[in-house]
Amino acid sequence: MMTDGSGASQPEHNVDSPRSQANPPHRPVSYLRVALVVVPIGLLLLGATIAMQQQFQRDANAIERRVNNRIFNLASAAEHRLAPKFNDHDGNLVADPPTVAAKQIKPETLVFSYISGDDAERQGEVWQPLVDAIGKATGLPVEYVAFDDQQEQLTAMQEGRLHVVGLNTGTVPTAVNTCGFVPVCTLGRADGSYGYTMQIIVPADSAIKNIDDLRGERITFTSPTSNSGFRAPVVILMSDFGLHPIRDYGYGFSTSHAESVRRIVAGQVKVAPVASDMLDRTVALDGLDASKFRAIYESERFPPAALGYVYNLAPDIAEKIAALLPGFQFAGTSLEEEFAPSGVTQLVPVSYKDNWAVVRRIDDALAHVQDLTGEGSSATGN
C-alpha cells in the first residue's frame, strides 16, 4: 500500500495486472489498412470466379457443339456422294451392279425390312402381301426382319444380310451413298402421283399463330434421320425465317410422326413438324380429333419412303424385284387399310437423281449447320 500526503493509503497500480492487460488503450481502426488487405483478396476472388465462369462456358460450348454435331447428324462430305467403292457409269447417282459374279450375292432366303423404329414389328404384318409377292416372283423364301435402330438396318445392308428394303425419305441418300441402295419405287396414288408436305402443327388453342411466334419455344422433332420430321424444318426455319436451333428455339424428339401427332392432340407438346401423309394416317388409324390441332406452315412436296434393293443382289433376282415393285397394288390387302387415309393405293416408280434432288439439297445445307448455328452460342438445347 502507498500513502498520500494526508497519510491515507492508496491502492497500487500494477501495469502487469490482469485488468490492465484486458483493457488496453483504444486505438482507432485504420480503414486504409483494411482496404489494402481486403481489396486485393476480393480482386483475386473475382478474377478467379470470372476465369472459372469463362472456362465453364468454354466447356459448355464445346459440349454443345459435340452434341449438336451428333444430334444434327452432320455427315462428312464423302457421305454426300457415292462412296468410292461404287461405280456409276450411267450417271444416275446410284451404284452400278458388280460385273464380277464373285461380288454378287444370291441368298438362299431373301430378307425384307421396312422403315426401322418403334413400329417396325407391326409393319411386318402390314407388308406381308408384298413379302408374299416377292417370294412368288423370285421363287425364293422371303423373311421379314424388324429393325428398331436405323444404323443396324443400314449395317445389315452393307453386310449383305438385308436385300430388299423400305426407307424413309431422309435416310435414302445415306443408304444410296454408303450401302449401295437402289431405289425403285415409292408410295403413290391411283393416278401415279406421289409426295407429301412438311407441316408444322400446334394445338388448336395455342397462342402460336405463325413462324415468328416460335422464338423461345420448344419444337418437338421426330428423329434426326427424318426429312420432314427434322431435316427439312431445321433448314427451312434457318434459311427462310432466320430461326436457328438452340439460339432461337429449344428442341426435343418424339421418335415418330405418329407420336408427335398424338402429343400435339393431347396438348403435351407445343410445336411439331410432321409429314402430311403420316398426319392423315395417324388421325384416321388412331381416331383422333383433327380439330385439336392446326398447321402454321406447309412446305413444298417431298418424295415419300422409297423401296428398292441392294446393288450387289444377283441380277436375275434384282431384275425380278425391279419388275414387281412398280405398279404393285394395295387393293384388298392390309396395305390398303394402312395407307388409304393418305390416298396411297400402289407403288409407283421413282428416279433417285431427279426426285431426291430436293432432299439432297437439304442434306447439303445441314452439312453446314454448325456454321449456321454459330459455335459460340451459350443457349441450351432443352
Secondary structure by P-SEA (a helix, b strand, c coil): cccccccbbbbbbccccaaaaacccbbbbcaaaaaaccaaaaaaaaaaaaaaaaaaaaaaaaaaaaaaaaaaccccccccccccccccccccccccccccccccccccbbbbbcccccaaaaaaaaaaaaaaaaaaaacbbbbbbbbccaaaaaaaaaacccccccccccaaaaaaacccccccccccccccccbbbbbbccccccccccccccccbbbbbcccccccccaaaaaaaaacccccccccccccccccaaaaaaaaaaccccbbbbbaaaaaaaaaaaccccccccccccccccccbbbbbcccccaaaaaaaaaccccccccccccccccccccccbbbbbbccccaaaaaaaaaaaaacccccccccccccc
